[in-house]
Each structure stands twice: as structure tokens, then as C-alpha cells.
Amino acid sequence: MKKPSPPLPCPCDTGLSYDACCEPLHAGAAAADARALMRSRYSAYVLGLSDYLHATWAPSTRPLVLGRLDLASTRWLGLDVKSFAEDGDTATVAFIARYRVGGGSAARMRETSRFVREGGRWFYVDGDVSEG
């Protein structure tokens, strides 16, 4: 009899398994707050879920095509949430994401993301990004 394999860890670094963390959001569940949405979006970048990234971007700021980072050649290395603040139907999440593009050196992206709650669901609006 084959022993079941342990659940995969969630890419967003919560310490939870993927099926207990971001997978339900990727399958359509609403995020409890903007921080959970931001973590699920990070996991979507790791897993190449571009449809999810597009669907969770606020329609008012949603690009036709995803921006600078190439999902196919980017390897995401870790996420560190620095702060989270919610004020009614708006929120901000500051984080550092580590990544590597192709065979290049590892880099850090710092972002303070803005979110809005519309119709009971959180959406990414935009963010202030710096590299380094």
C-alpha cells in the first residue's frame, strides 16, 4: 500500500499547506482580507495562474496584459509581509518578494499594494514598487 504524500506547502510562506491556504482562493473563494488576497496573488505568480491575477485586479486599474515580470521565466523565492492596514473598504499591504529571472541573480521587489473591497470581494488596485 502506497503511503500518501504530505500536502504541499503554500508558496506564500504562511507555513500552511497550499490546500488549506491559497488553493481555495484560486478556486474562487473570496479572500477574508486584503492580506490574504495579496498572499494568494503572490502564490498565483509562483504557480503561473495569470487568469487569477487578472480576475483579482480591480477593473478600474486592470491592465490588458500583465506587466513587467515574465511569469514563465521568473522563479519566485519567498515572500515577507511587512505590514497590513485596513480602513473600511480599502487596505494596504507592504511586502518584499524575492525572485530570480532566468539564470540571473536573485532580486528583491518591495511593494506597498493598495486594495479595494467591492461587492464583498477584495481586489488589487495598484502599488508603489521599488527594486533592491
C-alpha positions as a LaTeX table, in Angstrom:
\begin{tabular}{lrrr}
\hline
Residue & $x$ (\AA) & $y$ (\AA) & $z$ (\AA) \\
\hline
Met1 & 0.00 & 0.00 & 0.00 \\
Lys2 & 1.36 & 3.40 & $-1.04$ \\
Lys3 & 1.77 & 5.93 & 1.74 \\
Pro4 & 0.02 & 9.26 & 0.94 \\
Ser5 & 2.37 & 12.13 & 0.29 \\
Pro6 & 2.24 & 15.10 & 2.65 \\
Pro7 & 0.38 & 18.19 & 1.44 \\
Leu8 & 2.46 & 20.71 & $-0.48$ \\
Pro9 & 3.43 & 23.87 & 1.42 \\
Cys10 & 1.75 & 27.06 & 0.24 \\
Pro11 & 4.06 & 29.25 & $-1.86$ \\
Cys12 & 3.02 & 32.36 & 0.11 \\
Asp13 & 5.11 & 31.26 & 3.13 \\
Thr14 & 2.35 & 31.14 & 5.78 \\
Gly15 & 3.54 & 27.71 & 6.90 \\
Leu16 & 0.17 & 26.22 & 5.90 \\
Ser17 & $-0.37$ & 23.67 & 3.16 \\
Tyr18 & $-1.45$ & 25.00 & $-0.24$ \\
Asp19 & $-4.83$ & 23.25 & 0.02 \\
Ala20 & $-5.50$ & 24.93 & 3.40 \\
Cys21 & $-4.24$ & 28.37 & 2.35 \\
Cys22 & $-4.32$ & 29.81 & $-1.19$ \\
Glu23 & $-5.86$ & 26.98 & $-3.20$ \\
Pro24 & $-9.47$ & 27.77 & $-2.11$ \\
Leu25 & $-9.00$ & 31.38 & $-3.26$ \\
His26 & $-7.52$ & 30.21 & $-6.56$ \\
Ala27 & $-10.64$ & 28.04 & $-6.93$ \\
Gly28 & $-12.96$ & 31.05 & $-6.46$ \\
Ala29 & $-13.43$ & 31.59 & $-2.71$ \\
Ala30 & $-13.38$ & 35.21 & $-1.53$ \\
Ala31 & $-10.35$ & 36.37 & 0.44 \\
Ala32 & $-11.05$ & 37.19 & 4.09 \\
Asp33 & $-8.99$ & 40.37 & 3.83 \\
Ala34 & $-6.56$ & 42.19 & 1.53 \\
Arg35 & $-3.54$ & 40.48 & 3.10 \\
Ala36 & $-4.98$ & 37.05 & 2.21 \\
Leu37 & $-5.66$ & 38.28 & $-1.32$ \\
Met38 & $-2.12$ & 39.63 & $-1.65$ \\
Arg39 & $-0.69$ & 36.30 & $-0.46$ \\
Ser40 & $-2.90$ & 34.41 & $-2.92$ \\
Arg41 & $-1.75$ & 36.71 & $-5.72$ \\
Tyr42 & 1.89 & 36.01 & $-4.82$ \\
Ser43 & 1.11 & 32.27 & $-4.94$ \\
Ala44 & $-0.57$ & 32.82 & $-8.31$ \\
Tyr45 & 2.65 & 34.40 & $-9.62$ \\
Val46 & 4.62 & 31.40 & $-8.31$ \\
Leu47 & 2.20 & 28.95 & $-9.95$ \\
Gly48 & 1.72 & 30.92 & $-13.19$ \\
Leu49 & $-2.01$ & 31.50 & $-12.64$ \\
Ser50 & $-2.36$ & 34.56 & $-14.88$ \\
Asp51 & $-6.17$ & 34.24 & $-15.11$ \\
Tyr52 & $-6.41$ & 34.55 & $-11.32$ \\
Leu53 & $-4.10$ & 37.57 & $-11.28$ \\
His54 & $-6.25$ & 39.24 & $-13.92$ \\
Ala55 & $-9.54$ & 38.38 & $-12.16$ \\
Thr56 & $-8.35$ & 39.76 & $-8.79$ \\
Trp57 & $-7.17$ & 43.08 & $-10.23$ \\
Ala58 & $-9.68$ & 45.92 & $-9.77$ \\
Pro59 & $-11.47$ & 46.52 & $-13.09$ \\
Ser60 & $-10.72$ & 50.26 & $-12.87$ \\
Thr61 & $-6.93$ & 49.69 & $-12.97$ \\
Arg62 & $-6.67$ & 46.23 & $-14.57$ \\
Pro63 & $-4.16$ & 46.12 & $-17.44$ \\
Leu64 & $-4.97$ & 44.32 & $-20.66$ \\
Val65 & $-1.70$ & 42.37 & $-20.30$ \\
Leu66 & 0.28 & 41.58 & $-17.15$ \\
Gly67 & 3.27 & 43.88 & $-16.69$ \\
Arg68 & 6.99 & 43.72 & $-16.20$ \\
Leu69 & 7.62 & 40.31 & $-14.73$ \\
Asp70 & 7.56 & 37.38 & $-17.12$ \\
Leu71 & 5.66 & 34.55 & $-15.40$ \\
Ala72 & 7.37 & 31.85 & $-17.47$ \\
Ser73 & 10.98 & 32.81 & $-16.72$ \\
Thr74 & 10.59 & 34.19 & $-13.20$ \\
Arg75 & 11.31 & 31.92 & $-10.25$ \\
Trp76 & 9.78 & 33.23 & $-7.03$ \\
Leu77 & 11.92 & 32.57 & $-3.96$ \\
Gly78 & 9.95 & 33.90 & $-1.00$ \\
Leu79 & 7.53 & 36.41 & 0.46 \\
Asp80 & 7.82 & 38.57 & 3.58 \\
Val81 & 4.75 & 40.62 & 4.55 \\
Lys82 & 5.94 & 43.74 & 6.38 \\
Ser83 & 2.67 & 45.49 & 7.23 \\
Phe84 & $-1.09$ & 45.38 & 6.71 \\
Ala85 & $-3.64$ & 48.13 & 7.32 \\
Glu86 & $-7.36$ & 48.09 & 6.62 \\
Asp87 & $-9.68$ & 51.11 & 6.67 \\
Gly88 & $-13.24$ & 50.15 & 5.76 \\
Asp89 & $-13.26$ & 49.06 & 2.12 \\
Thr90 & $-9.63$ & 50.00 & 1.41 \\
Ala91 & $-6.41$ & 48.42 & 2.59 \\
Thr92 & $-2.65$ & 48.46 & 2.08 \\
Val93 & $-0.15$ & 45.62 & 2.33 \\
Ala94 & 3.62 & 46.20 & 2.30 \\
Phe95 & 5.81 & 43.25 & 1.39 \\
Ile96 & 9.10 & 42.09 & $-0.03$ \\
Ala97 & 9.12 & 39.36 & $-2.68$ \\
Arg98 & 12.34 & 37.64 & $-3.66$ \\
Tyr99 & 12.72 & 36.31 & $-7.20$ \\
Arg100 & 15.14 & 35.34 & $-9.95$ \\
Val101 & 14.63 & 35.86 & $-13.68$ \\
Gly102 & 16.20 & 33.22 & $-15.90$ \\
Gly103 & 19.74 & 32.46 & $-14.73$ \\
Gly104 & 20.22 & 35.92 & $-13.23$ \\
Ser105 & 20.92 & 36.92 & $-9.69$ \\
Ala106 & 18.23 & 36.89 & $-7.06$ \\
Ala107 & 16.46 & 40.23 & $-6.62$ \\
Arg108 & 14.04 & 41.79 & $-4.17$ \\
Met109 & 10.90 & 43.67 & $-5.04$ \\
Arg110 & 9.45 & 45.92 & $-2.36$ \\
Glu111 & 5.85 & 46.93 & $-2.83$ \\
Thr112 & 3.16 & 48.73 & $-0.92$ \\
Ser113 & $-0.03$ & 47.49 & $-2.57$ \\
Arg114 & $-3.43$ & 49.13 & $-2.41$ \\
Phe115 & $-6.65$ & 47.13 & $-2.33$ \\
Val116 & $-10.36$ & 47.87 & $-2.50$ \\
Arg117 & $-13.36$ & 45.80 & $-1.42$ \\
Glu118 & $-16.18$ & 45.81 & $-3.98$ \\
Gly119 & $-19.26$ & 43.63 & $-3.77$ \\
Gly120 & $-17.80$ & 41.83 & $-0.75$ \\
Arg121 & $-14.59$ & 40.82 & $-2.56$ \\
Trp122 & $-11.11$ & 42.30 & $-2.30$ \\
Phe123 & $-9.26$ & 43.46 & $-5.44$ \\
Tyr124 & $-5.71$ & 44.65 & $-6.06$ \\
Val125 & $-5.74$ & 48.29 & $-7.24$ \\
Asp126 & $-2.08$ & 49.26 & $-7.68$ \\
Gly127 & 1.17 & 49.54 & $-5.80$ \\
Asp128 & 4.33 & 51.52 & $-5.24$ \\
Val129 & 7.22 & 49.26 & $-6.27$ \\
Ser130 & 10.96 & 49.50 & $-5.77$ \\
Glu131 & 13.69 & 47.02 & $-6.57$ \\
Gly132 & 16.65 & 46.32 & $-4.38$ \\
\hline
\end{tabular}
